Amino acid sequence: MTTTLRRAVPAALALFLLVGPPFVRPALAHGFGQTYDLPLPLWLYLWGAGAAVLVSFVPISLFSGGTRKDEPYRYQRYDLLGISPLRAVLTSRALLSGLKLVSVSLFLLVVLAGFIGEQGEGYNFAPTFVWIIFWVGLSFFTAFVGNVWPLVNPWKVLFEWADGLAGGRLEMREPYPDAWGVWPAVALYAAFVWIELVFYGASLPLSISLLVLAYSVLTWSGMAVFGKGAWLRGGEAFSVYFGILGRFAPTEVRVKGSRPCRDCEACQPAKGGCVNCYECFAAARPEERELDLRPPAVGLVRPERPSAGGTVFVILMLAGVAYDGLLATPLWLEIVRLTPVTQTAGIFLMPLLFLAVYLGFVKLSQLAGGGGAPLRTLAPAYVYTLVPIAIAYQVAHYYTYLLIQGQSIISHASDPFGWGWNLFGTADYEARIDLISAAFVWYSQVALIVGGHVAAVYLAHLVSLRYFASAKLALRSQIPLLALMILYTVSSLWILSQPIVEDERTDESSARIYLASPSQLFLQVQPVSDVQEVAGEQRALTGDLLVALPLVKP
């Protein structure tokens, strides 16, 4: 794999030359109230991004290498625990126990704030922490730093504490059905996406507390019946979700030797070592543990046994964030107006559409490569190459939300219940909406989308080399998948642009109300002649001079 990485450098250079410096002015940045007119037609912008992904395939196919299916999967890595001062800090009981205590404290604070705090979402700690800091912030941290969820998972920590008090008698350890795989996590993650995008009370503090408690009962019941480890691997939605993001991360945990893995049902040490199996890592002796720094994304193409439902989970991740963006487009308004499709129906139809398209292109890839492997083998093998696309779209879609609206956690820290407290002197902090410009946001979104798709093309090429008889057949098999990546690139940028690109049909004198967050509206200071309603809430497609208005749902 070392040679592969060296060969990837020219590919990266070629991509830089393809993308080059910005050549047009962007539209209104997503989540901002600033407008920019595109001097070139939007379709030309989209085709340019698609062309960048297309042309990047040439250096990728020429300079990247890979391994056969029966060869060990190796890549460069560096053990951070080999640095004595860093090892002392990262393995200290004070740090590990402190992180667990902070996690449980925040968990209890969210529940308590929902029950006894003010119910206006702009005044309560729970909505900001759950939807911005936890869901968006921790997702970013996991993808770009590493997966700390197995350490700080409050449901796991509280169960372990209770099990310790009970003398280890809480787990019945009933056999977890192999056919279930991660299907329970798929169902729970789909429910979570529905709550996030459709459920009207998603940002109501009381609803959050009730939902957290309901999920807690289900999670602890699963741990008690099937065992903590089995339920975390297959039934706990966030463990599965963060585990997938952690495969993209530049860090991993690894166990040396096979002793800790003898009784583990999850890891596969014979296929490149025991990597990111936190049960084995916890059972290993200190000298058997590694915390490795590695190239980003290499964990996505490790040859591992697929879990039932794993393909659907990754597709659901990709479809969920795309559906979130689609809800803010004029196209969705037309769909709702002309068809009986509802937002709830869309939650299920969007992943089914993505899955059908994905399986169709994988089948074409199989045919183009002369067979290689059956569809049931190729589909789970290729699906993790889509994770960089999901991450790129999620970052492009949400990072302004984290940077701007995430600042409200500063004031909530001093007044978590909305009772007028000022514990740390930050209760009056006002979020700055001018941290980044709309131009920077638009260019960064384009770079993220193109970069994520190019990474997916590269990973798919590595996977294909394992399953097809020759490099030539592997290259031919990638043509349908390349078409799929280009389709994803164009559609992703189009979705991102729709709420922010000024519609030429819009009257320049009209005023709009722009929903910048679940708790704040931006009103354009112009004569009000037109307000558009999107999915039951008022949003603006254009805006110049903006005034922030509080929004409190009844």
N, C-alpha and C positions, 0 to 999 in steps of 0.2 A: 504493500500500500504506500510505502514511502515513495517509490517510483511514480506511483499514480498521482500523488500530491505534487511532486515536482513537475509532472507533465501538465497538471492543472493550472500552473502559473501562466503559461502562454494563453490558455483559454480565458483566464480572468483578464489578462491584458487586452485580449481581443474584444472582450465584452466592454471594457472601459472605452476602447476606441470606437466601438459601435454606438454606445450611448452618447459619449462625448458630453460637452457642456450643454446647459439648457439653451434651447433655441426658440422657445415661444414663451409668452407670458401666460401664467396659469389662470384658471377660473377661481371662483370663491372656494377657499379651503374648507374642507369638511369640518363642520362644527364651529366655523368662524362666521362673522358677519361682515366680511370684506369681499368686495367683488373685483374680479379681474376678467377682462375680456380676452378671449383667445383670438389672436390675430390670424390663426389658421383654423380651418374647420376641424371640429372635434374628431371626425372620422379619420382625418389624416394623422392626428396624434395617436389614435388607437392603432392604426395600421403601422405606424412607426415603431410602437412598442412591440407589436406582434412580429415585425420584421427583425427586431433586435434579438428576440428569442429564436427565430428561425435561423439567422446567420450564426448565432452562438453555437448551434449544433455542429457546425463544421469544425471549429477548433476542439470542441469537446470530444467528438468522435475520433479526431486525429491524435490528440495528445493524452487522452485519458486511457488508463488501463483498468484491469480488474482481475478477479480470481475466478477459477472454475468452482462449481458448486461443491466439489469434494475437497477443495483446498482450504487450509485454515485462513480465516479472515483476520488480517493484521493491519495495524496502522500505528503511526507514531503516537506515543503517549509519555507523559512525565508524571511521576508520582509526587504529588505535593506533600504527602506525609513524609517524604524523604528529607524534607527541610525541617530540621529539629525545632526551631522556634515556632514555625507554622503548625507542626504536629502537636506541640504542647498546647497551642491555643485551640485548634479545631477539635481536639479530643478531650479537652478539659471537661470535667463533670460540671463545673460551674456554668460553662457556656451551654452545654447540651440541656442541662436541667433548666437553665434560665430561659432558653428558647421555648421549651415545652410549657413552662409556667406562663410566659407571655401569651402563647397561643391559646391556652385554656382561658386566661383572663379576658382576652379579646372576644373569645367565643361567648363567655358568660355576659360580658358587657353588651354585646349585640342583642342577646336574648332579653336582658334586663331593660335595655333602652327601648326595645320594641313594646314591652309591656307597660312600663311606667313613664316613659318619656313623652314629650310632645309628639303628636302624630303628623305634624307638618314635616315633610321629608327634608326641607331645607333647614330644619332646626334639630334634627335627630342624627345621632352618630351612625345608626344601623344602616340606612340606605347607602350612604357614601362609602362606608367601610366595605360592605358586602359587594356592591356592584362596581366600585371603582378600584379600591385598594386591593381587595381579595381577588375578585374575578379578573380584572384587567391587569393590575400591578403584579400579582403573583404569577400570572400566566407569562408575562414578559420576563420576569426574573427567572422562571423555570427554563424558558426557551434559551435565554442568552447567558445564563450563569450556571444553573444546575437545579436539580430536583430536590428541594428540601421538604417537600410535602410528607414523605414517610417519617420525617423527624418531628414535624410540627402539627401533623394532622390531629385536631383536637378530639375527634371521635376515637381515634386509636389511642391517644394518650389517656383519656378518661377511662376507656375500657381497660387498659393495662393497669391503671391505678386501682380500679374497682376489682379487677381479677386478682391483684396482689393482696388486697384486703380480704378477699374471699378464699385465699389460699390456693389459687389456680383452679377453682372449681366452676368457673363461669362458662367455659367452653365445653359443649357436648361433642364437638368434632364429628358430626354426621358427615358421611361422604358427600363431597360437592360433585354434582353430576358433570361429567366431562362435556356432555352435549350443551350444557348451559354456557360454557365459556365466559365471555363478557357480556352476554345478552342482558342480564339484569342491569349492568352498568349502562348499556345502550338505552334501555327503557328509562332509567332514571335521568340520564343525560338529556334525552329527548324531552322529558318532563321539565327539566331545568331550563332548556331553551324556550319551551312554551311559556314558562313563567316569566322569563326575561323579556320576551318579545311581544307576548300577547296578553298575559294576565294583567288586568288593570291595576290590581293591588300590589304589583311587584315591588314598588317603591314605598309602600305604606309600611311604617315600622312594625305595627302589630302583625301584619301579614307575614313579614319577614321572620319574626320570632316564632309564629305558629308553624311556618314551613320548616324552619330550622329544627324545631322540636320534633315534628313529624318525621323528618329525615333522620334525626338522631335515633328515634325509636326503631325505625326500619334498619338502620346501619348496625346498631348494637344487637338487634335480634339476629341479623345475619351472622355477626361475629360469634354470638353465643351458640347458634345452631351448627354452623359449618366450621367454626374456628376463625380466629382473627385473620390469619394469613390468607386462607382460602377466600374469604369474603372481600378482603382488600384487593386481591388480584382480579376477582371476577364480578363483584357486586357493588363495590364502592365507586361511584361514578367519578369522583374527583381524583381518586388514586389512579384509575385507568387513564383519565385525561392528562393529569400532570406527568404520568409515566411516559405517555407518548411524546409530550413536549420535551421531557427530559432526554429522550433519545436524540433530539436535535442539539441539545446543549453541549458546550465544550468541556464538560466535566462528567465523570462517571465514577461509581464506586465499583471496586473489583476485589475478588477474593483470590488469594494465591493458594494453589493446591486444591485438592478435592475433599479434604477432611470435613470442612463445614457443610459440604453439599450432599453428604451421604444420605441424609434423611429429608432432603428438600425435594418437594414435588414440582417446583416451579422452574428452577434453573437448569441449564444444559451445559455443564462445564466442558463436555467433550467438543463443543463447537465454538472454540475460541475463548474459553474461560468463563467463569461466573461473573457476569457483568450486570450491575444494577439490580441484583437480587438482594433486597434489603434484609430479608430473613437470614440468609447466609452471612451477610455482612455483620449483622448483630451477633450471630453465633460464633463468628471467627475470633481467633485470638488477635491481640493488637498487631503482632508481627505478620499476620496473614492478611491484613487489610491494606488496600490502596485507595487513594483518592486521586484519580488521574486527570490530568489536563490532556485533551485530545483535540483533533481538528473538529470543527462544528459539523454536525449532520451525519458523521460517519456511523453513528449508532442506528440510524434509520435503515441501513442496508445490512445489518448483521443477519446472518442466516439462522433464524430462530424458528421454532415450531409455532405456526399461527394458532391463535385462539379462535374458537367459534364466536362469530360476531365481531371480530376485530376489524375486518374490512368495513363493515357497516358503521362502526364507531368512528373510524377516520373519515369516511364519507360524510357522516353526520356533523363532524367538526367543521368540515369545509362548507357544507351546505348551510349550516346554521348561521355562520357569520355572513355568508353571501345573502341569505334571506333577510338578515337584519338590514343590510344595505338596500336590498330590493324594495323593502317596505317604504322607503323614502323617495321612490322614483315615480314619475308620471305613468310609467308602464303599469305599475301595480294598481294605480287608480283606475286605469282602463280595464285591467283584469277584473277588479272588484265590480266595476260598473257593468261590464258585459257578460260576466259569468257568475255562477253561484258560489265561486270559491271564496272562502273566508280566510282570515289570518290563521285560524287553527288548522284548517285544511291544508294551508300552505306549508305549515310546519312538517307535515307528513309527505306532501307531494314533492316538495323541493328535494329532500334527500332521495326519494325514489327516482326522481328525474336524474339527479347526479349519479346515482348508482347505475341506472340503466345506461347512461352515456359512458360511464367509466368501463363497465363490463363490455359494452360494445366495442370500444376502442382497444381494450385488452385482447378481445377475440380477434380483431383485425391484426393486432401485433403478433398474435400466435400464428395466424395464417401467413403473414408476411415473412415470418421467420422460419417457415417450413415445418411448423409443429412445435418442436422444442420441448414443451411441457404442456400438460392439460390446463384448461382454464382455471380449475379449482386450485391449481398450484401457482399459476402466474398472478391471479388477481390478488391474493394475500401478499405475494412477494412485492408487487409493484405499488400497493396502496400506500405504503409508508413513504414512498417518494413524493407523494402529494402533500406531506406534512409541511415542507417549506412553503408551499403555496398558501396553506391555511394560516401559517404563522405570519407570512408577509401580509396577507390580507387583513388579519386581525390587528397587526401593528398599524398598518396604514389606516384602518378604519377607526381605531380606538385611541391612538397615542395622544391626539390632541385632547380627547376627553380626559385622559389621565393627567396630562400636564395642566389643563385649565380647571376643570371641575374637581380634580383630585386635590386641589389646594384647599378646598373647604374642610378637609380632614384636620387642618391646622386649627380652625376655629372650633370644630366639634371636639377636639381633644380637651379643650378647656371647658366646654359646656356640652357633654355628651347627651344629656337628657333634654336640652332646650329649656332649662329652668333659670337661665340668667346667670349661671356660674361663670367664673373666669379663673379657673384653677392655675393656669400657666401664663396668664396674661395675653392670650392669643384669641380670645373670644370675638374680638372686633376685627379680626383679620379679614380683608376683602381680597378675593381672588383677582389676580392680574390676568387680563385677557390679551395682553400685548407681549407675552413672553416670546412668541414666535410669529413670524409673518405668514400671511396666506400664501405668498410665493414659495416660501420654504416648505410649507406643508404640501403644496401640490407637487413640487419637484421631488420631495422625499417619498410621496405616495407612488409616483411613477417609478422611482428607483427601487422601492421595496417590491412592488409587484413584478417588475421585470427581473430583478435579482432573485426573487423567490422561485419564479418559473424556470430561470436558467439553472438554478440549483436542482430543481426537480428533474430537468432534462439530464443533467449530469448523473444524478443518482439512478435514474431509470436505466441509463446506459450501463452503469456498473452492474445492476441487477441482471440485465439481459445477457451479459457475458457469461453468467453462470448457467443459463438454461438453454442456450442455443449452441448448436454443434460447432460453429465457427464464428470468428469475429465478423465476417461478411454477413452471415445470417442474422447475427445480433444487431448489426447496423441496420439491416433491412427491417427488422422487427420494430425498430425505434421510430420509423416514419409515421405510423398511425399515432403513436404516443406523442410525437412532436406536434402533430396536428392538434391533439387534445390540449397540449400545453399552450399553444397559440390561441386556441379557442378560449381557454381559461383566462389568458392574459387580457385579451380584448374585452371579454365580458366583465372581468373584474374592474378594469379601469373605467369601463362604461358605467357600471353601477356606482363606483365611487364618484364619478363626475356628475351624475344626475341631480343630486340635491344641491349642487354647488355651481353648476354651469348655468349662466343666465340664459333663460329661454328667449329667443328672438321675438316670440309672439307676445312677450310680456310688455305691458304698457310702462314706459319709463317713469311716468308720474305716479304709478300705483305704489302703495305701501304694503308691506307684508310683515307678518309676525313670524319670527324665526325661533324655533325651539332649540336652544343651544345645549340644554341638559334636561333631565327629568324635573329639575326644580327651578329652572330659570328660562325666561323668555327674553328675546331681544326684539325690540320694536324699532323699525326703521322710521326715523322722524321725517315723514313726508305726508302729504294729504292722503288719508286712508280711503282707497276706493276699491280695494280688492284684497281679500284674505282667503287663502287656500287651506282647506282642511285635509290633512293627510292622516289616514288611519285613526280618525277620531281626535286628533290633536292638531293645533294650528302650527304650521311651519312656514317659513319663508324660503323662497328660492333665490331671492335677491335682497340686497340691503346695502346701505351706505353708512349714514350716521346712525349709530345704534344706542339705545338706552336700555339698560338691564331692568327687567321687571320681575318681581317675585311671582312664583306660581305655586299655589297650594291647592292640591286636589281635595275635594270634599270627602 
